[in-house]
Amino acid sequence: MNNPDMSGLTDVTDEALLQAHVEGDAAAFEELFRRHRDRLWAVALRTTRDPDEASDALQDAMISAFRRAETFRGTAKVSTWLHRIVVNACLDRLRAKKSRPTVPLPETETELTTPDPRDRIDEHVTSLTVLGALAQLPPDQRVAITLVDLEGWSVDEAADILQCPAGTVKSRCHRGRARLFVLLGNQDPNNSVTSTDNHRQNPTGPKGGPA
């Protein structure tokens, strides 16, 4: 068995950790989960809109990943693979309930940011207001918006996670954003969908700061 040296875990790649887990290293998967749990939890919570459902979905997903680690083929990043499993677990639970939950987010929800100038919801709207409106979207639009606008994944990365064409992700985001801006009280279509396009083309906001 040629496990990597796990003494300096911060220097070990995700791929090496997953392989070490497959080869029997007891600490490898724990470290892998520690690295990604905040973002995985945020995706689960924003997708299910129910802390209990999110916790159960995340647990189901991690058990699945733990048991199926040997099926990882390296065609995507480990983080993408983990997110895909979590999203699928959440959607399975939403389909089983056949209704969209309305449990509010806890006040202690971890705020995640990304430095990439990707599409995002207008920054003047508070996070909780956006997430409340997000709960009213269909699950496919909700998870696309969550991955691209809230978690900072590119459209191509989100497509890899959701295992669908990039055009499908763009369409879901487009429809979801249009619906969100109506829900948030901005019913001018020229200020809804196109505002995020302007962010993409011009990373400088109206006051000269980051958009």
Secondary structure, DSSP 8 states (H G I E B T S, - for coil): -----TTSGGGS-HHHHHHHHHTT-TTHHHHHHHHHHHHHHHHHHHHH--HHHHHHHHHHHHHHHHHTGGG--SSS-HHHHHHHHHHHHHHHHHHHHTS-------TT-------S------TTS-HHHHHHHHTTS-HHHHHHHIIIIIS---HHHHHHHHTS-HHHHHHHHHHHHHHHHHHTT---HHHHHHHHHHHHH--B-TTSSB-
